[in-house]
Amino acid sequence: MTDDELTAALRRLGLSQAALARLLDDLGERQPAPTTVWRWADGRSRVPIGVGALLRLLEEIPDDLRLRVTRRAVRA
């Protein structure tokens, strides 16, 4: 996933960069530093394969399930 694809996916999913970091933490990954997600979105660092796969999967699942998965991350 490229930086532009990451940014577009976050926009389509209604997730901020901070919400993505919280979501990764909620799913068992250590929450990346705030600058890490920014570096992915800015193209300064490569988007990890797993992050791209997660976002693509979130776009494919039904809305109600996606909202349940992302609810805690989006709330803050």
Stockholm file with secondary structure:
# STOCKHOLM 1.0

chainA/1-76         MTDDELTAALRRLGLSQAALARLLDDLGERQPAPTTVWRWADGRSRVPIGVGALLRLLEEIPDDLRLRVTRRAVRA
#=GR chainA/1-76 SS CCHHHHHHHHHHHTCCHHHHHHHHHHTTSCCCCHHHHHHHHHTSSCCCHHHHHHHHHHHHSCHHHHHHHHHHHHHC
#=GC SS_cons        CCHHHHHHHHHHHTCCHHHHHHHHHHTTSCCCCHHHHHHHHHTSSCCCHHHHHHHHHHHHSCHHHHHHHHHHHHHC
//
